[in-house]
Amino acid sequence: MDADPLLRKSATVAGAVDYRGLPVSRSSSGGWSSALFIIGVEIAERFAFYGISSNLITYLTGPLGEATAAAAAAINTWSGVASMLPLLGAIVADSYLGRFRTIILASLLYILVRFPLSPPLSFSAFIPIYDRILVPMVRKYSKKPAGFTMLQRIGTGMVISLISMVIAALVELKRLETARDFGLVDQPAATIPMSLWWLIPQYVLYGIADVFTMVGLQEFFYDQIPDALRSLGLALYLSIFGIGSFISSFLVSAIDKATAESGESWFSNNLNRAHLDYFYWLLAGLSALELIIYFFLARVYVYKNKGSSAVV
């Protein structure tokens, strides 16, 4: 007697087509061949983006001679535009060229105009730890196939990001105290006698927070949006970072103008007289406020797939 027809797998993948517009066959498509292509493109994209963003501040304040605040605002604006552009790509993919052709053309454009620069090591290093160790451990207790729910992943990343911001504020406070103790306040080019290891905890936590948040957001926007608009969903995921960069650019410019009028700017070109620690504390406070709002909204959110849990 035949098995329950509800348990049979269809020969094609529902709602998916190949680059010719034909139904996708489970036996002859997808798998690691497709996955490795996407993973390779994503690795190259992350290397290029973080490499440029990490070195751009040095280039703007060095060869171009921009002020620290102006350079920071410019970088945030660049990051915002870069993160919003996928919305254009999503419209092109869903309405004109299709996902496959758009990905290939965008990848070729990336190769032509960018080169791999220095790697977000903490982000890359934690991914296998997260996938192979942490998720299986959590899965044993949560009894969920993915270990965490989508909203739990995002919330965990936000908490870790808040902690990293607090640590950044404390480390910057320590740096300023060291500069005063050694009489280096008016010597901005001098090397502060502090070990590089002071910076490691905040960057490691920042990378870990990115893994939780970005994985959760990617899954959320891919799974919870209508199938026909998944390209747009992933573009909306990236646009979140774009909007955040624009807000950050506005904050830097507004705070620089307000604090410069009343004395020394928080973003003074002489970092030994600046107050980046105040800015980090402000970001930590805003992060705590948005975390409270997020927890409230997450608890009342109803997943599109009824099998998922909405409890954070």
Contacts in CASP RR format, 6 or more apart in sequence:
PFRMAT RR
TARGET T0000
AUTHOR 0000-0000-0000
METHOD contacts of the structure
MODEL  1
MDADPLLRKSATVAGAVDYRGLPVSRSSSGGWSSALFIIGVEIAERFAFY
GISSNLITYLTGPLGEATAAAAAAINTWSGVASMLPLLGAIVADSYLGRF
RTIILASLLYILVRFPLSPPLSFSAFIPIYDRILVPMVRKYSKKPAGFTM
LQRIGTGMVISLISMVIAALVELKRLETARDFGLVDQPAATIPMSLWWLI
PQYVLYGIADVFTMVGLQEFFYDQIPDALRSLGLALYLSIFGIGSFISSF
LVSAIDKATAESGESWFSNNLNRAHLDYFYWLLAGLSALELIIYFFLARV
YVYKNKGSSAVV
9 26 0 8 1.000
10 26 0 8 1.000
11 25 0 8 1.000
11 26 0 8 1.000
11 27 0 8 1.000
12 23 0 8 1.000
12 24 0 8 1.000
12 25 0 8 1.000
12 26 0 8 1.000
13 23 0 8 1.000
13 24 0 8 1.000
13 25 0 8 1.000
13 26 0 8 1.000
15 227 0 8 1.000
16 23 0 8 1.000
16 24 0 8 1.000
17 23 0 8 1.000
17 24 0 8 1.000
18 24 0 8 1.000
18 29 0 8 1.000
18 100 0 8 1.000
19 100 0 8 1.000
19 101 0 8 1.000
24 30 0 8 1.000
41 103 0 8 1.000
41 107 0 8 1.000
41 110 0 8 1.000
43 124 0 8 1.000
44 110 0 8 1.000
44 111 0 8 1.000
44 116 0 8 1.000
45 110 0 8 1.000
46 119 0 8 1.000
46 120 0 8 1.000
46 123 0 8 1.000
46 124 0 8 1.000
47 116 0 8 1.000
47 117 0 8 1.000
47 119 0 8 1.000
48 110 0 8 1.000
48 114 0 8 1.000
48 115 0 8 1.000
48 116 0 8 1.000
48 117 0 8 1.000
49 82 0 8 1.000
50 117 0 8 1.000
50 118 0 8 1.000
50 119 0 8 1.000
50 120 0 8 1.000
50 123 0 8 1.000
51 117 0 8 1.000
51 118 0 8 1.000
51 119 0 8 1.000
52 114 0 8 1.000
52 117 0 8 1.000
53 75 0 8 1.000
53 78 0 8 1.000
53 79 0 8 1.000
54 117 0 8 1.000
54 118 0 8 1.000
55 117 0 8 1.000
55 118 0 8 1.000
56 71 0 8 1.000
56 75 0 8 1.000
56 78 0 8 1.000
57 71 0 8 1.000
57 72 0 8 1.000
57 75 0 8 1.000
60 66 0 8 1.000
60 70 0 8 1.000
60 71 0 8 1.000
60 74 0 8 1.000
60 75 0 8 1.000
61 67 0 8 1.000
61 68 0 8 1.000
61 71 0 8 1.000
61 269 0 8 1.000
64 71 0 8 1.000
66 74 0 8 1.000
67 267 0 8 1.000
67 269 0 8 1.000
68 267 0 8 1.000
68 268 0 8 1.000
68 269 0 8 1.000
68 271 0 8 1.000
68 274 0 8 1.000
69 252 0 8 1.000
69 253 0 8 1.000
69 256 0 8 1.000
69 265 0 8 1.000
69 267 0 8 1.000
72 249 0 8 1.000
72 252 0 8 1.000
72 267 0 8 1.000
73 249 0 8 1.000
73 252 0 8 1.000
73 253 0 8 1.000
73 256 0 8 1.000
74 249 0 8 1.000
76 245 0 8 1.000
76 246 0 8 1.000
76 248 0 8 1.000
76 249 0 8 1.000
76 252 0 8 1.000
77 245 0 8 1.000
77 246 0 8 1.000
77 249 0 8 1.000
78 245 0 8 1.000
79 241 0 8 1.000
79 242 0 8 1.000
79 245 0 8 1.000
80 241 0 8 1.000
80 242 0 8 1.000
80 243 0 8 1.000
80 244 0 8 1.000
80 245 0 8 1.000
80 246 0 8 1.000
80 249 0 8 1.000
81 242 0 8 1.000
82 242 0 8 1.000
83 238 0 8 1.000
83 239 0 8 1.000
83 240 0 8 1.000
83 241 0 8 1.000
83 242 0 8 1.000
83 243 0 8 1.000
83 245 0 8 1.000
84 238 0 8 1.000
84 239 0 8 1.000
84 242 0 8 1.000
84 243 0 8 1.000
86 234 0 8 1.000
86 235 0 8 1.000
86 238 0 8 1.000
86 239 0 8 1.000
87 232 0 8 1.000
87 235 0 8 1.000
87 236 0 8 1.000
87 238 0 8 1.000
87 239 0 8 1.000
89 102 0 8 1.000
89 106 0 8 1.000
89 231 0 8 1.000
89 235 0 8 1.000
90 231 0 8 1.000
90 232 0 8 1.000
90 233 0 8 1.000
90 234 0 8 1.000
90 235 0 8 1.000
90 236 0 8 1.000
91 232 0 8 1.000
92 98 0 8 1.000
92 102 0 8 1.000
93 99 0 8 1.000
93 102 0 8 1.000
93 103 0 8 1.000
93 231 0 8 1.000
94 228 0 8 1.000
94 229 0 8 1.000
94 231 0 8 1.000
94 232 0 8 1.000
97 105 0 8 1.000
98 231 0 8 1.000
99 231 0 8 1.000
102 231 0 8 1.000
120 207 0 8 1.000
120 210 0 8 1.000
122 203 0 8 1.000
122 204 0 8 1.000
122 206 0 8 1.000
122 207 0 8 1.000
122 208 0 8 1.000
123 207 0 8 1.000
123 210 0 8 1.000
123 211 0 8 1.000
126 207 0 8 1.000
126 208 0 8 1.000
126 211 0 8 1.000
127 211 0 8 1.000
130 208 0 8 1.000
130 211 0 8 1.000
130 212 0 8 1.000
130 215 0 8 1.000
135 146 0 8 1.000
135 147 0 8 1.000
135 148 0 8 1.000
138 147 0 8 1.000
138 148 0 8 1.000
139 145 0 8 1.000
139 146 0 8 1.000
139 147 0 8 1.000
142 148 0 8 1.000
144 309 0 8 1.000
148 156 0 8 1.000
149 308 0 8 1.000
149 309 0 8 1.000
149 310 0 8 1.000
149 311 0 8 1.000
149 312 0 8 1.000
150 216 0 8 1.000
150 219 0 8 1.000
150 220 0 8 1.000
150 223 0 8 1.000
150 224 0 8 1.000
150 303 0 8 1.000
150 308 0 8 1.000
151 220 0 8 1.000
151 298 0 8 1.000
151 301 0 8 1.000
151 310 0 8 1.000
151 312 0 8 1.000
152 312 0 8 1.000
153 212 0 8 1.000
153 213 0 8 1.000
153 215 0 8 1.000
153 216 0 8 1.000
153 219 0 8 1.000
154 212 0 8 1.000
154 213 0 8 1.000
154 216 0 8 1.000
154 217 0 8 1.000
154 220 0 8 1.000
154 294 0 8 1.000
154 298 0 8 1.000
155 212 0 8 1.000
155 213 0 8 1.000
155 291 0 8 1.000
155 294 0 8 1.000
155 295 0 8 1.000
155 298 0 8 1.000
155 312 0 8 1.000
156 212 0 8 1.000
157 208 0 8 1.000
157 209 0 8 1.000
157 210 0 8 1.000
157 211 0 8 1.000
157 212 0 8 1.000
157 213 0 8 1.000
158 209 0 8 1.000
158 213 0 8 1.000
158 287 0 8 1.000
158 290 0 8 1.000
158 291 0 8 1.000
158 294 0 8 1.000
159 291 0 8 1.000
160 205 0 8 1.000
160 208 0 8 1.000
160 209 0 8 1.000
160 212 0 8 1.000
161 205 0 8 1.000
161 206 0 8 1.000
161 209 0 8 1.000
161 213 0 8 1.000
161 287 0 8 1.000
162 284 0 8 1.000
162 287 0 8 1.000
162 288 0 8 1.000
162 291 0 8 1.000
163 205 0 8 1.000
164 201 0 8 1.000
164 202 0 8 1.000
164 203 0 8 1.000
164 205 0 8 1.000
164 206 0 8 1.000
164 209 0 8 1.000
165 202 0 8 1.000
165 280 0 8 1.000
165 283 0 8 1.000
165 284 0 8 1.000
165 287 0 8 1.000
166 280 0 8 1.000
166 284 0 8 1.000
167 201 0 8 1.000
167 202 0 8 1.000
167 205 0 8 1.000
168 202 0 8 1.000
168 280 0 8 1.000
169 277 0 8 1.000
169 280 0 8 1.000
169 281 0 8 1.000
169 284 0 8 1.000
170 277 0 8 1.000
171 198 0 8 1.000
171 199 0 8 1.000
171 201 0 8 1.000
171 202 0 8 1.000
172 276 0 8 1.000
172 277 0 8 1.000
172 280 0 8 1.000
173 277 0 8 1.000
174 194 0 8 1.000
174 198 0 8 1.000
175 192 0 8 1.000
175 194 0 8 1.000
175 198 0 8 1.000
176 272 0 8 1.000
176 275 0 8 1.000
176 277 0 8 1.000
178 184 0 8 1.000
178 192 0 8 1.000
178 193 0 8 1.000
178 194 0 8 1.000
179 185 0 8 1.000
179 192 0 8 1.000
179 272 0 8 1.000
182 192 0 8 1.000
182 193 0 8 1.000
184 190 0 8 1.000
184 192 0 8 1.000
184 272 0 8 1.000
185 270 0 8 1.000
185 272 0 8 1.000
185 273 0 8 1.000
186 270 0 8 1.000
186 272 0 8 1.000
186 273 0 8 1.000
187 272 0 8 1.000
188 269 0 8 1.000
188 270 0 8 1.000
188 271 0 8 1.000
188 272 0 8 1.000
192 272 0 8 1.000
217 237 0 8 1.000
217 240 0 8 1.000
218 234 0 8 1.000
218 237 0 8 1.000
220 237 0 8 1.000
221 233 0 8 1.000
221 234 0 8 1.000
221 236 0 8 1.000
221 237 0 8 1.000
222 230 0 8 1.000
222 233 0 8 1.000
222 234 0 8 1.000
222 237 0 8 1.000
223 304 0 8 1.000
223 305 0 8 1.000
223 308 0 8 1.000
224 303 0 8 1.000
224 304 0 8 1.000
224 305 0 8 1.000
225 232 0 8 1.000
225 233 0 8 1.000
225 236 0 8 1.000
251 282 0 8 1.000
252 267 0 8 1.000
252 279 0 8 1.000
255 266 0 8 1.000
255 267 0 8 1.000
255 279 0 8 1.000
255 282 0 8 1.000
256 265 0 8 1.000
256 266 0 8 1.000
256 267 0 8 1.000
259 265 0 8 1.000
259 266 0 8 1.000
259 267 0 8 1.000
259 275 0 8 1.000
264 273 0 8 1.000
264 274 0 8 1.000
264 275 0 8 1.000
265 274 0 8 1.000
266 274 0 8 1.000
266 275 0 8 1.000
266 276 0 8 1.000
266 278 0 8 1.000
266 279 0 8 1.000
267 274 0 8 1.000
267 276 0 8 1.000
267 279 0 8 1.000
268 274 0 8 1.000
295 312 0 8 1.000
298 310 0 8 1.000
298 312 0 8 1.000
299 310 0 8 1.000
299 311 0 8 1.000
299 312 0 8 1.000
300 310 0 8 1.000
301 310 0 8 1.000
302 310 0 8 1.000
303 309 0 8 1.000
303 310 0 8 1.000
END
